[in-house]
Amino acid sequence: MPWNLSGENSGIRRAKIAGAAILMASVFVGSAHAADCLGARDRDSQVVRALQSRLMVAAFSCNARSDYNQFVRRYRPHLAYHGRGLQSYFRKQYGRSHTKSLNRFVTRLANGASQVSIADRGLFCEQSRVAFSELMTARSYEAPLVLQAVALQSDWRFKPARVCEAVAEMPEEVQ
């Protein structure tokens, strides 16, 4: 479940954001040049797209269209940045068939989120509501970190490839 950063005093809030940044930095530092290693941007782009797909499903399944639209408006530059990162990754990995592979990947993410929604609509909608709240209450300077924190800490069936020193493959299917 997403961290509840809203309603906390600013010192605790900043400490959580800083902790998330340190955690992400420690995960991403390492042998980034290893042949079997994903770069941080590639992984970040995967998890942000997974979050976006989940929230898109929540827009329809949980009647949260206005929350989703606010999220997209607020995070448009970040979503575009990660969208370009995902396109670049797929172009490098799949060459001429990158568009088809990317579309298949995004479809699997949406299908996985939909399956979670169907399995337990109440829990799915509550987790999505909390995610929307966290994302929309972040201060503008915190937005990129909060977006990453919410995306990375989710247990929403998407298992991204690991960054460095780990298996660097796109998941075959959303589990």
Secondary structure by P-SEA (a helix, b strand, c coil): cccccccccaaaaaaaaaaaaaaaaaaacccccccccccaaaaaaaaaaaaaaaaaaaaccccaaaaaaaaaaaaaaaaaaaaaaaaaaaaaccccaaaaaaaaaaaaaaaaaaaaaaacaaaaaaaaaaaaaaaaaccccaaaaaaaaaaaacccccccccccccccccccccc
